[in-house]
Structures are given as structure tokens and as C-alpha cells.
Amino acid sequence: MSGSGKSLSASLSLEELSVDMNQPARGTGHASTSSFHSSPGPSSQQATRIIYDGSNNTIPRTKKSGGSSASGGGGGSPGRTSRASLRKTVSSPIGPFHGNDVVGARLANSSGLAIQRVSHHVIDVEESDSEDEEEVTLMLAQHERIPMKDFSNEVRATLDIDNFVGQASLLLDVTETTVESIMDRLLAKLLEGDEKEEIITKEAKSVLFSHDSGRSKNSLVHVLAKTIQGTSEGLGGGFDYDQSWICALCSVQSLQRRHVAIARLKHAANLGRTSQETRFFCLVMAPMREKGTKNAMETARTFATILADIDCRQLLQAAKTEEDFKRILNCYAKELAIQQSHSSRHRLSRPSVIPADGFDQGAGFARGFRADLKRRLPHYLSDFRDGIVGHKSVHKLISTTLFLYFACLLPSIAFGVLNDKNTHGEIDVRKVIVSQTLGGIFFALFGGQPLIVMLTTAPLAIYIKIIYSICQDFDLSFMTMYALVGFWNTFFLIVYSLCDASRLMKWSTRSTEEIFALFISIAFCVDPLKELVYNFQKNYKSDGCSEALDDYALLYGNSTNGTQILNIKPCLRENSLVYLILMFGTLWVGVTLHSFTKSPFLDASKREVLADYALPVSVVVMSFVGSYLFRDIQLEMFPYQEGSFFTLVSLEGVNIYMVLGSMGLGFCLSLLFFMDQNITGSMVNSPSNKLKKGSAYHLDLMVVAIMNCILTMFGLPWIHGALPHSPLHVHALADKEERVDQGHVRHIIVRVRENRLTILLSHAMIGLSVLMLPVPLQYIPNAVLYGLFLYMACTALDDNQLFERTMLLITEQAAYPPNHYVRRVPQRKMHIFTFTQLVQLACLCGFGFAPWPYLKMVFPLLIMFFLPIRHRLVPKVIHTKYLDALDKCH
């Protein structure tokens, strides 16, 4: 192989292991090593490696002799070995390793395989004559990297697949959950009918598992002696174990030929601290005297290379029969050989999981725009095909379409109500829905990144209110001024696109994006809470509910007082209570179903279905509760106006002052569009999402400019890329794997179905919803609309590291999750960085929620200032190596 096959010096770890004779081996008290992190590499690209876990053996304990020390020297009381004197760590150049598990060295070259050979020797040290005393063992772990199998150049790799896939023993949907029981089934399957079955089984188990030289009836440390595992480089540096598969290997004297067996577990099993979510177990056995290219290591490396690919594992997980399983292995081996033959660097997955961002295209007029077209045009037809082709694609298409339908329609109604109030009916609910339909379909057909969701947003509603206030102050026509501002906005956006202004986004880091995303979540919480307070003030604390009004005054008061009393608004406290129930009920039902994948109820497929349909189910259920179960209570419905919405805006009466004034407003508006659109695109194209068709920042900006120009001509509200809808759209189309680390469950995206059909179908349904006005859409209570806002705000907090680190400020240190930044950054520095982000977030909220409309015009400029703050001021407080761990650029 190339550079990826170079060897790295092994690292040894000699540590104390506390063991209870009746309990599994316990760690030494260090943080779990199932996810070890080292210094960051030069690239944030995610790479996959393989870790080889070598032989585990137990060395007999040292006996005491008379009153002499068992350790043969050193201090301490006679007859006892100090626990502290046994603790010793031999560090490699990469750094010390902790824990009783196999820990891998981070691969310097991201294209290679990390092999980890681990040799475990357990030394028992008797601490006391009493059998109740716990014993101490030492484990010697030797770590070694191995290269990926090169299917394009290594002949043996293809031969192994051809020879063994047809003969391999497969066990599908195995219900066993322990290593011993799984191994027993695999050995029984492999050696079925062999006359030496009992002898080979006994010999294989003695080699496959660690032992303590036959001294004790119960082995203190009973773990697999030699294993191969994969590791994946994290975005923040370091790597995590791929805990979804494990490959055990051994050489057996009595065997005459090689054997391969693969078990697919029905439910993910916890097989150890580095295999807490194992779904595939591969066993490779070879004769002791075997040719070098055909030994157990080389054969195991072949199958480990295939199992290490996350896409291949998803296909194998969906295989219904053994024939399908074998066919997938054969097809993927051939595909991998083709990929490796076209690349000088051996990659594990299909092309790169990190799309080209188009930021480094060099100088030149419209160079970035042309590069985006060149990058995205070859994928245009596949953007339609990928929505329906593939395992579970149709299911994901339907669930995501329904999710987008409700996630876009209901906010459109809510923002339509807000715009109707702010503009006194100039822009109403119908216009917002029509704008959403036209803009969404237009962007789905012509946009570069079709996963971005277009929506009118709270900042745009605020800006429309500012324009209306200016028109009222200077006695100007609102629609004329609105059109002028929209045209100037279009002009500036086209200039940004052709001049490659989006290249500035290469300075945008995760921290800037998360500050803005958290601000949007806060805004989604502020508006519903304001409406809730207003509803309580209107109904629960109205004058009609005052204790000063008594029944006697109502019945026998004089005519004057009676008239005054009858003019007071009635007491409708039940309306406020129902409003409260519906709003938070929508939030509770939605979040509960969304998090159902983390529950133990039902099976994995049913939990996934419930999570996929969380939003539509919560809206339908709570709308039924509000409109039918509480039908005796008159709930507030959103306003609705009849009229045409395809009337061209008149530009009569335009003067030079209106042109100049609208230019200033249009420039500020274009900055808001520029930042919102690009930040949304950056979050969608995040490397963690594993998108493969590339980004299109410049092209998207051009499409948004043309689209909003068309909307402006008809006086329809503007739209642009929206948070958190766009990242949630990506997650709705994704297949995920669970990873468990110290009890903390997190999901890793395997692949995303990049397609245009979900946006097209959902917005076609939104367009048809205009025909459902006012009935039945008015049966959706306002409280459910605002409950949807709360749901979007809460679900958007997933994977937001700023929110996670903010929660650490009030979390006990022992309960800190094993995140890379917790391990690699001093706690004080981590909290300082969080504080700098919170200060920026506070400034953003101060301007964004200011009661003075003109002050809100500064809001877009404030977001731009976050970039120099992050790259000029923050590094003066926090060292660059810590910033790389906390806030690595995309």
C-alpha cells in the first residue's frame, strides 16, 4: 500500500485492574477509554480505521512466602502489595492510555487503517488471606495499527471474498447477548459435522479468550484475546471506537483450513466497554501453520475492511436472507476495488464524506457561481431518483414530506397572523402560504442544495414591520416601498453571488453558527410565551374576573352602573387554561415521540416510525383535543381575508427620496439574507451530515435573489433558508447508528438521501392548503401553532454544543459526558469560551428583541461582527489548540 500502510510504533499500557471474583472486571477509575482523543490532525475530515486487539493472557499471581513481601521488594507492610506501587503506565509518543480496555493510537495519516494489536497479560496479586478481599490484576495491552485491505491491488483480498462468502457460516437475527453465547453458536455452526468438533472447540476457546493459566476456577478477566475494531476520527479531533461491529480471530493447531463466520444480532448487544452497541460479530479461525497471506490476521483484515464501512453495514442490516447478505458482501467488495483503483489514497467510503465547499476557487468574476453549477449539475437527475430508490427511501420520503408540510405550513400561518397584525392586513395568511408554496417549489427545482428549507422567518417579519412603520411616519405607500426594498435586496444579493462574497463564510466556525441557531431557538420560545402571557391578561385577568363585581350589582344595580358592568369583557379563564394545555401538550407529545428512539418500548423499526411522524401526530392529536374535546370553549382562531394575491405592485408616485431610502433598507436586508442563507447552508453541509453531492453557496444565493424578486413583484412576503427547519430536514432523511459511551447515547449519521422530492411534494401540498381556508385549517387552534414553535425550538437543541456546554455550568463534574472537548480542554478554558459565546448571544438577543424597531435594523450587521471577534479577539484569551477542539472550522 501507499503511505497509509506505514507502521506506527506500538504503545503499551501496564495498569492496575480491580477485579471482584463474582463481578465483571471494573475500571481503574479513569474516564472510559471507549472514546480516546488525542491532539487534532491537520484536517477535520472523518476517516475510518481499524483497531487490532491482540492476545489476552493471564499471568499467575505471586504467592507469599512466610512474612516476606509478595512483590519482592519495595516499601509497605510485609505480606501485602501496595496498590499504588502496581500502577504504572508506559506511554507511547501519542500519549498515555488509561483503563482496562484496548485503546488505539490516533492515525496520523487519515487515509490509512489504524490497527491495534493488544496483548493482555493479567497478574493477580493477593492482598489478603481473606477470600472476601478484592484482588488486583495487571493487564498488559499492546496496540498496533494495521492497514485497510487493498482490494484493487491485493489479489488475496478478492480471492478471500470469492472463496469464503459462499462458504461462510451466517447467523442472522441472533438473540444471544453475551460474547460466550454468541461464540458458542458460531463455533457450533462452523464445526457442525466435524469429527474433531469437541477438540477444536475446546482449543479455539482457549485461544479466543484470555485465561489465567488454569490457576483459578473462575477467570478473573474473561475477554476476547484478539480482536479487530474500527475507529472514526471525530470532528473535534481524536477518534471514537466504532462499537457496532467486532472481529475476533485466532490460530488453532487442530484446524486443517480457514473458517469464517458472521453473526448479525437481532438487537444491539453490550459486549464490552468498547463494544457497547455491537450488531455484527465476525469470527475468523485459521490453521496454526498457514501461509502469510492466508493466516488469520490477513483473512480477518479482509472482512474487517468491509464491515468498517458504515454504508455497507446498513445494507447488511436490512438483508432479509443469507443469499442477500452474501450478495451484498460480494457486490461491495467489487465496488470497493473500483473505488480504490481510482484513488491514490485508500478510502473506506464512497467518494469523500466532506463535500467541496467552493470557497477556494480562486479569484475571478462569478468563479464560485460557475464552480457550483459544475459541481451540482451532474447530480440533478439523481436528486429526484435518490428520493425513492434504496432501502426505506419511500418510507423516509413520506414521513419527511409530512414533517415538512406541517413544519412549513403552520409557521406560515403563525407568521401570516403576525404580518397581518403588523401591516393591518396588507400581508395576510393567504399571501404567506402562497409565497411559501411558490418559493419552496422554485428553490426545489433550481436551488443548488435542495435540502435547505425556504421559509419566512421572525427577523423578516420584524423587518416588514420596520418598513411599515417608516411608511406610516412619512405617509408613504407601504406596498410601493416594500417593492423598492425588495428590488434593492435582489440587486445586492446578485452582486454578492457574482463576486463570490460567500467565500467569507470560510471564516464561519461552529461557534458562530451555534450562536445564531440558539438565538433562533430563543426567538421561537419568546413569541409563544408572549402570546401565552397576552392570553392570560386578556382572559384570565380581565375586568370581568375582578372580585369587585358581585352578583348583586349585576342584578339590582342602577341602569348606569349596570351598563358599565355589562360593557366589561366576560371572564373566560377556561380559555387561558385550555390555551396552556394545548400549547404545552403539543410540545410534550412531539418531544416524547421525537425521543422515542431512545426508549426501550416496542422494537427499533416501530420506534423510528413514531419518531419520524412526531410532528404531524402531535399537531393532529392536539388539534382534535382543542376543536372536539373542548368544543364548548370558544378558542381564538387566526384571521382570514378573501382577495386576490397575484396583483402586481404599483410603482406610481416613486421619488428619489424613496429610491435612496429603500436602497439603505435593501442593503441591510441583503446582509440579513446573506448571513441567514449562508449559515443555514453551512449547517446543512456540515461534515457530520456526510453529504456527498457538494455544496452550492453562490448558486443558492443567486436563486434566492431571483426568487424573492418574483415574490416582491406581487407583494408577497420574502423567504430564505430557515433554521432549525433545514438541519431537521437533513436528520429526517438520514439513517443513523447509535453509539454508547459511558452510558451516554448519541446518534451518528450514516447517510442522507439527498433529493428534491420532499420539498416539491410538501410545498405542492401546502399550495393545495389554500383551498382549505378557512375550513378546515381554522380548526387548528392558535395554541397548537405556538406549541409547534416550542417543539421546533427544543428539537433544534440536539447536537448544539453551545447549549451542551451551557448546561455543564450547572452540572456536577462527575456527570460530564465523555465529549472530546471535555477531555482535551481544561475546564476553566472551556467555560471561558462558553462565556464568550453567551456574551455574543446576549448582544444578539438585546438587539433582536429590542422594543425599538429602528434598533433592530442593526441586527444583520451584528452577526457579521461575530466573525472578526472569533478570529481576532477570542484567540487572545484561549490558546489555538483548545479552540481547535472546541470550535474547529468546517
N, C-alpha and C positions, 0 to 999 in steps of 0.2 A: 504493500500500500504506500500511499504518499505520506506526508508529514503526520497524518492522523494516526498512523500506526506506530509511531515512535514510542519507546518505553519511557516510563517515568519511574524514578526511584521509589521503591515500596516504602510504606510508612508502617511502623509498628506501634502498638499500643499495649502496654502491660499495665493492667489496672486491677484493683480490688473488686470483687463481685460478692455481694452479700447474698447468702442463699439460705432459705428455710427448707428443711427436709420434706415438709409437707406442702410447700407452696412453690409456685414458679420463681425463677431467679429474679431478684429485684435489682434495680439500678443502683448506682453509687450516689445518687442524689443530685447528679448533674442534670442539666437540661437534656431532654430526649435527643438522641442523635439520629433519629429518623429523618431529620432535615438539617443537614450540616451546611453552614455557609462560610465561605472564605472570601478573600478580597475580590472585588469585582474585576471582570475582564474588560477588554477594550470595547466589547460590543454587548448590547443588550439582547442580541438575537438569541432565541431559545434553541438550544441544541440538546440532543439526546445522547446519552452514553450508557454503557453497560458496566455494571459493577460485578466483579467476580469475588465470591466469598469462598475462601478455601477451606482447608480441613480443620475440623474441631476435634481435639482430643483432650483427655483429662489426665493430668499427672497425679500419681498417688500422693496422699497427704504425708507430711513429715511427722514421724512419730516422736513422742517424747521419750527420753531415756533418763530415768532417775529424776534428779532435780535440775538437770541441765535444760537450757533453753532450746525450744524446738527449732528456732531459727538459726541456731549455731553461732550466735554472737550478737552483739548489739546490746543496747540498754533494755530496761524494762524488767519486770518481775520474772523470776525463774518459772519455767514451765509454760509461759504464755508468749504469744507473738503479738506485738503491738500492731493494731490495725493501721495506724499511721505509717509504721515502718514498711508495710506492704504496698502502700500506694505509690506508684511510680508511673510516670508517663514518658515514653520515648517519643519525641516529636520529630516529624518529618519536616522538610523545608516548607511544607504547606502550612503546618501549624499543628498544635496538639489535638488529640482526639479524646473524647470523653464518652463514657457509657460502656455497657457490656455488649453492644451490638456492633455490627460492621459499619464502619464509617468510611466513606470514599473520599479520595483526594480530587479536588476540582480539576477538570481537564483544562489545560492551558489552551489547547487548540480546539475550538468549538466544533470542528468538523470530525473529530475522532470519537472513538468509543472509550469510555473510561472503564477499565477493568479493575476489579477489586478482588484480589486474592486474599482470603482471610484464613489464617491458621490459628485455631483456638486450642490452647492447652490450659487445662484447669488444674490448679494446685489447691488442694484442700489443706487448711491449717486448723488444727484442733485448738480451740480456745479454752476449753474446759472439759473435765471429765464428765460433766453432766450432759445427758442427752438432750436436755431442754435448751441448752445454749445454741445460739445460731452459729453456723460455721462460715468461714470466709474462704472464697476461692479466687484464684487469679486466672485471668483469661488473656492469652496471647493472640493478638489479631494482626495478621499480615495482609496489607492491602495492595492490590495490583490492578492496573488498568489493562484491558485487552481491546484491540481494535474491532470495529464492526467488520462483519464478513463482507468481502467484496464480491458480489455475485457476477460482476461483469468480467473480472479477471481471474478469480479463484475457481478453477474447474470443480474442485471438490464440493463447493457450496451448492452448485446446481445439481450435481450428482446426488448429494445427500438428500436434497428435497425430492428429486425424482424417485430415489430408492426408498426413502423412509416414509414419505407422505402416504403412499399406497399401503405400506405395511404397518404404519404407526397405529398404536392402540389408542383409541379415543374413548373418553368417558364424558358424555355431555350431561349437563344439569346434575352434577354430583351434589348430594345433600350433606355429605360429611363436612365438618368444620374444623377438624384438627389435623395437624401435619401427619401424625401417626396413622389415623384412619384413612386419610387420602392416600398415603404411601402404601398402605396395605392393599387398597383396591387397585392401585396402579400396578403393583408387583404381581398381584393375583391375575390381572388381565394380561400382563406381559408374559408371564411364565406358565400360562394355562396350558396344560397338556405336557409340559416338560417333565421328564422323569427325575430331573435333579431340582425340581421346584423348591422343595423344602430346604435343601442345602444352599441353593443360590439365594433364596430369600433371606436366610439367616446371615449369610456372608454380606449380602447387599446392605442389610440394615446396620450391620456393624461398621460398615464404611460410610453409609449415608449420614448417620447420626454420630454426634460426639459421644464419648464414653469416658468412664473414669477407671479404666484398666481392670475392671471386674472386681474392684475392692468393695463396692457397696451394692446393695440390692437395688436401691433406687438411685439412678444417676442424678447428681445434683444439677448438672447443666445438660439438658437433653435437647439439642438444637441441631439443625442441618449442618453438616460439616463443610460441604462445598456447594455454593450457590452462585448464580449469576443474576444480577438485578440491573435495572436501568436507572439512570439519573437524568434529571432535566434541569437545565440552567434556568434560574429564576430571573425575572426582570430586574430585581434589585441586587443581583449578584448572588454568588454561591449556587447551590443546587439543592433539589429535593429528591428523595427516593421516589421512583415510580413503583408504588405499592400495589398496583393492580395485577402484577404477574411476578412469578419467580421460577427460576430454572435450577433444579438440583441435578448434580452429576456425580458419577463415581466410576471407578475401575474395579471390576470384580474378577478374581482369579478363575472362577469356575465357568465363566461365560465363554461361549465359542464365537459369538457375533454380537454386533451392536444392537441395542434396543432403544426405541424412543416411544414415550407415552405422554399424552397430553390430557389433562382433566380440565373441563370448564365447569366451574362451580355454579350451582343454581343461585346461591346468594353469596355476596361478598363475605369472606371469612377473615378473621383476625389470626394470622399465623405467626405473629411476632411484631416487635416494635418497628421493624422496617417493612412489614408486610401486613398492615392493618386492614387493607381493603382488597385482598387478593381474590381475583376472579379466574385466573389461569395458572395452572401448575404443570410444569413440564419436567419430566424425568428422563435423563439420558444415562444409559449404562453401556459400558464398553469393556471388552476383554483387557486384562492387565497388560499383555504384550501385544500391542496394536501399533500399526504404522502411525507415524507422527501426524499425518494429515487426516487420519481416521480415528484418532483417540477420542476420549470422552470430551475433552476440552474443545476440540475443533468442531465436533458434532453439536455440542451444546451452544457454541458460538453461532452456528448457522441458525438454529431455531430461535435463539435469543435475539438475533438481529431482526427477525421478522416480528416476534412478539413485542419488541421495543417500540414498534410503530403504533401510534395511538389510533390512526385511521384503520389499520388492519385489525386491531383488536375490536373495534366497533363492529366491523363486518363479521368477525368470528363470533362475537357475542350474539349477533342476530341470526346466525346459521341455524336452520331447523333440523338438518340431518347430518350424519357423518360425511356423506358424499359432498354436501355443500361446504362443510368445514374443510375437507381436503382440497376441494376445488379452489376455495379462496386462498389457501396456502400456496398452491401451485401458481395461481394467477398473480398473486402479489410478488412471489419470488421472481417471476419473469419481468414484471413491471419494475421491480427494484433494480434488476440487472440493466434494463434500458436506461433508467434514471442515472445510475452510476456510470454508465458508459458515456453519458453526455456531460459529465461533470468531473472536473479535476479534483474537487473536494467531495468526499463521500458524504452524502446527506441521508438522513433517515426517512424524512417525509417527502412528499411530493413538493414541487418547487420550493421556494422559500416561504416560511410562515410569516415573514416580515415583508410586507409589500413595499414596493418602491414609493417614496413619498413625493417625488417630483420637486424637491426643494433644491437639489444640487444639479440643475440642468445647465448652469452657466448663464452668462448674461446674454441678452438679446430680446428683441421685441416679440412678445407672445410665445417665447420659447417653452415656458411651462405649460401654457394652454395647448400648444401643439403636442407636447410630450404626453399630456393627459389623454388627448384624443388617440394618440398612437398606442397608449397603454390599455385603454378601455375598449376601443372598437373591436378588437379580436374576440372579446368576451360577450359581445352584445347578445348574440343568439343564445349562448349558454346561460345568460341571465334569465331567460324565460324557461329553458329546458331544466335547469337545476332546481326549479321550484317544485317539480313533480316527479323527477327521476331520482331513485335511490330509496334506501330503506327509511321508512317512516316519513318520507318527504311530503306525501299527501296529507298525512295527519298534521304535520307541522304547518303546512300551508293553510289548512282550515283553521287551526287553533290560533295561528298568528294573525290571519285575516280578521277573525272575530275580535281578537285583542286590539288590533289597530282600529277597527271600526268603532268600538266603544271608547278607546283611548283618545281618538281624534274627534269623534262626534260630540261627546259630552263636554270636553273643554271648549269646543267651538260654540256650543250653546251657552256655556258659562261666560265666555269672553264676549259672545254676542250680547248677552244681557248687560255686561259691564259697558261695552261700547254704546249700546242703546241708551244707557243712563248718562254716559259722559257726553254724547253728541246729540242728545234729545231726539233720537230716532233717525238721525242721518245715516248711521251704520247700525243695522239691527241683526237679529239672529239669522234671518234668511240670507243676508249678504255674507255673513261669516261662513255659513255652511256652503254656500255656492263658491266662495273664494277657496275654502278648504278642498272642495272637490276638484275645481279646475287646476289649482296649483299642485295638488298631490298627483293627479294624473299626468300633468305636464312634466313634472320632475321625474316621475317614474319612467317616462318614455325617453327623455332626453338627458337626464342627470347622469353624472359620471359615477357616483357612488349611490346606488339605489337603496341602500339600507338606511340612509338618512331620512328621517320623517319630517315633512314640512308642516308647520303649524303657526297660527298667530299666537303670540305669547303675551305675558303680562307686561314686559318692557314696551312692546309695541302698542299695547292698549294705553299705557301711560303716555307714550309719545303722541298718540292720536288725541288724547285729552289735552296735551300741551298745545297742539295746533289749534284745537277748537277754542281754547282759552284765549290764544292770541287773536284769533279771528273775532271773538266777541269783544275783546278790548279795543280793537281798531276798526270794528264794523266792516269786516271783510267777509266775502263768500267762503264758507268752510270748504265746500267741495272743490272750488277753484284752487284755493290754497293747498288743499290736500293733494290735488293732482300735480301742482307745480313741485311740491316737495318730493312726491313720488318719482317724477321725471328726473329731477336732480339726483336723487338717490340712485336711480338706474344708471345715469351717466357716470357717477363716481365709481360704482361697482364694476362697470365695464372697463374703466381706466385701471382699477386695481387688478382685474383679471388679465388684461393685456400686458401690464407692466410687471407681472409676476409678484405682486405685493404679498401674496400668500407665503412667499419664502420667509417672511418674518416669523411665521409660525414654527420654524425650526428652532426658535428660541423658546417656544412654549413648552413648559415642562408639566409633569403630572400635577405639581402643586397648584399652578395657575388654573388648570382645568378643574381640579377638585374644589378650589375656592369658588369658582363660578358655578359649578354643579351644586355645591352645598347652598349657595345663595338662591338658586332656583328652587331647591327643595324648601328652603325657608319661606320663599315667596308663595309657594304652593300651600304652605301651612298658615301663613298670615292672612290671606284672603278668606279662607273658610272660617277662621276664628273671628275675624272681623264681622262676617255675616252672622255668625252664631251670637256674638255679643249684641249686634243690632237687633236680631230677632228677639232676644230676651228683653231688651229695653223696650221694644215695641209691644210685645205681648205679655210677657211675664211681669214687667214692672210698669205697665200702663196705668194711666189715671183711674181706669175702671177697676183696678185691683187694689186701690187705696183703701185703707181701713176707715178713712174719713167718710166714705159713702156707706150709709146704713140703709137697711130696707125701709125704715120709716120715712126717710127723706124721699125715697123713690115713690112711695105710695101716697104719702099725705103732704108732701111739701107744696109750697105755693107755686104758682104757674111759672114764675121767673126762675126760681131755683130748680124746679123740675125740668124746665127747658135746658138749663145749663147742664144738669146731670145727664139728661138724655143725649146731649151732644158729645159727651165724653166717650172715648173709644171703649168698646167692651173688653172685659177681662178674658183673655184667651191663653191662659197659662198652659193648657194642654197642647197648644200648637208648638210652644217652645220645647216642651218635653219630648214630643214626637220628633221635632227637628233634631234634637240632640241624639235621640235613639237612632234615627235613620242615618245621620252623618257618621257617627262612630260605629254603627252597625255595618255600614258599607266598608269602612276601614277594617273592622275586625274580621268580617267574612273574607274579604280579599286577601289580607295578610296571612290569615290562617291557611287558606288554600294555597297561596303562593309558597308558603313554607312547609307544605305537606310532604315534600320530598325528604325532609329531614325527620319525619315521624316514622314510628315502627309499624303503622297501620297499613293494611292491605299489602299489595306487592308493589314492586318498583314501577311497573308499567302503569298501574292504576294511579299511583301517587303522581307520576309525571303528567298524566292526563288531567287530573284535578288541578295541578299547578299551572298547566298551560291555559286552562279555562277559568282561572281565578277571577279575572276582571269581569268578563261578561256574566258569570254566575252571580257575583256579588251585586252587580247593578240590577240584574233581572229580579233576584230574590228580594232585595230591599225596596225596589220599585213596587213589587207586588205587595209587600208589607205595608208600604205607605199608602198606596192607592186603593187597596182592597180591605186589609185588616183594620186600617184606620180611616175607612171611608167616611165615617161620621164626622171626622175632623176636617175642616176646610184648610187644606195645605196650600201654601203660596205656589203659584205656577209662574213660569217665565213668560214675559210679554211677547206678543207676536203681532206683526203688522203685515197686511197684504200690500202688494205693489210690485212693480217691475224692478228687476235688479240688473238688467242689461241695457241701461241707458247711458250713453256716452256723456262724460262730464263736459260741461260748457266752460270754455276759457274766455268768455266775454268779460270785459272790464279789467283785464290784466294790465298792470302798470309796472314801471321799472322798479318801484319800491317793493312790490310783491315778488318780482323776479329775484331781486337781491336778497330779500328776507328769506324766501324759500330756498335759495342756494345755501345759506348758512344752516338752515334747518335740515336740508337734504344732506349736507356734508356730515353733520353729527349723526344723522340717521344711518348714513352709509357706514360709519365706524361701528355702530351697533350691529348692523348686518354683517360686516366683515368679521368682527370678533365672535359673534354668536355662531355664524355659519362655520368658521374655521375651527373653533373649539369643539363644536359638535362633530365635525368631520374627524378631528384628531382623536376624539374619544371613541368614535366608531372604528377607526383604523388602528386602534391600539394593538400592539403586537400580541397581547394576551388573547385577543379575539381570533387570531390565526386566520385572518382573511388572506386570500391567495390571488385575488384579481387586481390588486393595486388600488391606490387612491387617485383622486382627481380634484384636488382643491381648486385649481384655477378654472377648470371646466365647470365645476359646480357653481362657482361664483358667477360665471357668465350666464348660466342657465337661470339662476335665481334672479339676476338683474333683468333678463328678458321677461321672465315670468311675472315679476312684480310690475314691470312696465304695462303689461297687458291688464293686470288687475287694477292698476291705477286709472287706466282709461275709462273703466266702468265704475269707478268709485268704490271698488271692493277692498276689503282690508288686506294689508300686506302679510306675507308669511315668509318664514325662513326655517333653517334647521333647528329642531327643538330638542331641549333636554327636559326631562330624562327619557323622553319617548324613543329617541334614536338608539341609545345603548340598550334599552329594554327590548327594542325590536331585534337587535342582534342576538341577545340572550334567548329570546323566544324562538329563534330559528336555529339555535345551537344544540349540538349533542354534547353532553358533559360527562366527566368522570369525577367520582368522589375521591378525595384524598383525606386521610385522617392523620393527624399529628398531635400527640399528647391529648387526645380527646377532642381536639378542635377539628371540625369537619369543614372542608372547603371544596369548591367545585372548580374543575379545570375544563375549559372549553376544548373539545376535541376537534370539531369542525363546525362551520356555519354554512348554511345553504344560502349562498349569495344569489338572490333572484329579484326580479322586478314584479312578480305576480302578486305578492302580498300587498304591496302598495296600490297596484292597479285595482285589484278586486275590492279591497277595503274602501277605497275612495269612490269606486263605482257604487258601492252600497251606500256610502254617505250621500252621494248625489241623489239616489233614489229616496233618501230620507226626507228630502224637501217635500215630497208628496205626502209624507206622514205628519206634516204640520197643519193644524195644531194637534190633531189626534192621529196616532196615539202617543207621540213624543211628549206631549204635555202631561202624560201620566207619570213621567219621571220627575219626582219632587226635586226642588232645588237642593234640599239637604243631601240627596244622593249624588247630585252633581259635585257638590263641595266635598262629600266623602270620597269621591273619586280623586280629587286633588290630594287629599291626605294620603290615599293609597299610593299614588304616584310618588309623592314625596318620600314615603317610608321605604318603598322598594328601591328607590334610586340611591339609598344609602349603602346598599350592598357593594362591597369592594371599594368604598370610598375611604382611602387611608387617612385622610384628614379627620373624618368622623371617628374612625377607629382609634386614632392617637388621641383625639379629644376625650374619648371615653376612658383611655388609660390614665388620665389625670385623676379620675375618681375610682380607679380600680386597684384592688390590692395587688401588690407586686407579684405575689405567688401565683396569681391567676392571669398574668400576662400571657397572651398567645405566643406560640413559637414563630413569630414573623421574622423575616430576615432583618428588618431594621431594629427589632428588639435585641437581636443577638449581635449585630455588628456596630451599633451606635450606642455610645454611652447614654444612660438615661437622661442626664441633665441636658445634653445636646439635643436629644430627641424632643424633649419638652420645650426647649427654646425654639426649635424650628416650628413646632406646633403653635407656639405663642405668636411667632411672626405671621403665620398664616391666619390665625384668628384675628390679629390686628387688621390685616388687609380685608378680611371678611367683614369686620365691624365697619370699616370705612365704606365698603360696598353697600352694606345694609343702610348705613346712615344716609348716603346719597339716594339709594334706590327707594327707600321708604320715607323720604323727607316729605313733609306736608306742603312744601312749596314746589309747584310744578316746574318753575324755571330752573330750580336747582337740580332737578332730575335730568336735565339736558347734559350735565357733566358726566353722567353715569357711563357712557361709552368710552370717554377719554380716560376715565379712572381705570378701566380694565386694561387699556394699553400701557399704563404706567406700571402695571404689575410685572411686566417683562424685565425692564431695567432694574427694578427693585430686586427681583430674584437673582439676576446675574451680576449685579454690581454691589448691592448692599448686604444681602444675606451671606455671601462668601466671606465677608469681613468678620462675621460673627461665628460661623460654623465652617469647619475645615471641609475642603472639597471632597475628600474621601468619604466623609459622613454624608455629604449632600448626594453623592452618587448612590449611596444605599437608600437614602430617604426619598430622593426625587430625581431618579435617572431620566434623562430625556428619552423621548420615543425615537 
